[in-house]
């Protein structure tokens, strides 16, 4: 594996080798390239996994950036001048081309001479280096065949690879690819979730919806999937609560409301009638949310979306998490009912109240009758 450390613009930024060939925790089993014995991880933290060949030297930050660029773009030819400008655009042509030559030399030692064909004017990538970004591209072709939840998608493309200001061309390319890979991951998760819904596997559908929200919080399709899954799992109050959290997050962060389809689903869940025709009222929802809050050992309060999975459920991922960037201040406040909602009196209280009112009316009426009789007698 390669760990990154950047020393800024001094030109001395280095990467140190650590021998490692076993799978990384939390990822699918790494399939190392047969030629170089390496695996290039670009989604989330950037690492080069595998035992460095004898005679190889530590890679620098821009060496790794160049390797990612060549590998992700696939087998093709690149002009040396274009590669030099891509990563060393702040230097004159002679110095930029010299830096490129040194970087290519270190890469050939690390990934094998067969991976790079280097000419005076052209550099051709011929390697078959295993890479998670390329695996995502293949997964997008057939989402059903991919491992559920895309466990190898550890975050945005090259999210922690910082190159110097002279690599503006590379940064622009990385930004474009970052959006592309995030969209590809979202499409795969949406397709997997749709399959689970069609098969009525609601536990899996719920987790896939939450995973999609983790990658793309604005996906209303994912939020509707989570709401439907909670409802089908018998947790309709949690479905309603999820919508309210999402709506509040949209208002606070973007000044928007959920789209019409999401609001229609919310209205259906809120006014749902059970087989015995008992309508779920706002008071019922508030009481359910109150009961399902869990007080932690340190006295803190957790949202129902943070509770552990119920006994008997087995899923591939962690328990649901709150919406990203959702303010937490409201989670500690636990009113039984919203302030504007009147508290409904119990049946026994109503009976007593009616009895008292009735007796008062009788007494007042009798008093008035007596007063009238006395007045008549005096006359």
Buried (B, 14 or more C-beta within 10 A) or exposed (E): BBBBEBEEEEEEBBBEBEEBEEEBEEBBEBEBBEBBBBBBBBBBBBBBBBBBEEEBBBBBBBBBBBBBBBBBEEEEEBEBBEBBBBBBBBBEEEEBBBBBEEBBBBBBBBBBEEBBEBEEEBBBBBBBBBBBBBBBBEBBEEBEEBEBBBBBBBBBBBBEBEBBEBBBBBBEBBEEBBEBBBEBBBBBBBBBBBBBBEEEBBBBBBBBBBBBBBBBBBBBBBBBBBBBBBBBBEBBBBBBBBBBBBBBBBEEBEEEEBEEEBBEBBEEBBEBEEEEEEEBEEBBBBBBBBEBBEEEEEEEBBBBBBBEBEEEEEBEBEBBBBBEEBEEEEBEEEEEBEEEEEEEEEEEEEEEEEEEEEEEEEEEEEEEEEEEEEEEEEE
